Amino acid sequence: MKLDAVFPPMPTPFAGGEVDAGAIGRNVEAWARTGLGGIVALGSNGEAPLLDEDESDRVIGEARARLPEDRTLIAGTGRESTRATIAASTRAARLGADAVLVRTPSYFRGSMTAEAFVRHYTAVADACPAPVLLYNYPAVTGVNLAADVVGRLSQHPNIAGVKETGSDTAQVMSYISAARAGFAVIAGSAPTFYPSLCAGACGGILAAACVVPDVCVRIFEHARAGRHAEARDLQARLAPLARLVTTVYGVAGLKAAMDLVGLAGGEPRAPLLPASTDAIAQIRLGLEALQSPAIPRA
């Protein structure tokens, strides 16, 4: 399993209100023709909390069927209870996921202490047939995995890394300092991807990689090769579009951007609203300003 790469957090396309398996397959095949290291299914951009369990399994199965075996499939399996997370993680592994991405439980956020997180993730890692990746996204969950918790959990033989979805590179550095050697710290914010790589992140799970994978991969390759001026230039050019498809317009904006580059995005599932005409116009201008070719059509 390769984690030192760039991954797109795949949105889930719908047709007539149902998961569109054919569109998933076409998108995955298009991404597989780029330099991406694989895909992430059922992350936040995959609208995972809005899918039923059987739909989630269908998304994983279809993604695995269309993704080459030498590319890594990461499946989001976080649920609010430890029991449900173990069940989802076990199913994902059996469906072919190479690793599972487990967001922090957060509904009872006041009770989500360091010890609660350690017990939760330890139980999941003990039971899951696939390696576990911790998933920290405080802007959505309202809870944060502290560096000492990540350090403790990194000692578990079946916990392979952490995705940090935030713009705080100091937290990336604190995770790297606290964790065991070889533990993967993965950046989850495209606007700060290059600084995160400089801080020691091994790769990225980036919404922008769904629409401009070539740019994201080139930033990664330039940074790894020490070509920092080139990486900084591309990062500066990427940041405006990355913000439009994340913090500004969210899932709806990302799906609209996918439609604009010839992939299957479509509308999000209610209660999320589709991108407005003005939003789509801004995203189109962002794509044009970046002057990056669209990824190959399926």
Protein Blocks (a to p, Z undefined) as FASTA:
>chain_A
ZZbbcddddddddeehiacfklmmmmmmmmmmmmbfbdcehilknommmpcfklmmmmmm
mmmmmpcfkbccdddfbdfbfklmmmmmmmmmmnopabdcddddfklmmlmcfklmmmmm
mmmmmmpmbdcdddddfklnopacdfklmmmmmmpmkbgbdcdddfblklmmmmmmmmce
hiacddfbfklmmmmmmnopabdcdfklmmmmmlmmmmmmmmmnopamlmmmmmmmmmmm
mmmmmmmnmmmlmmmmmmmnopaebjcddfbdcddfklmmmmmmmmmmnopacdddZZ
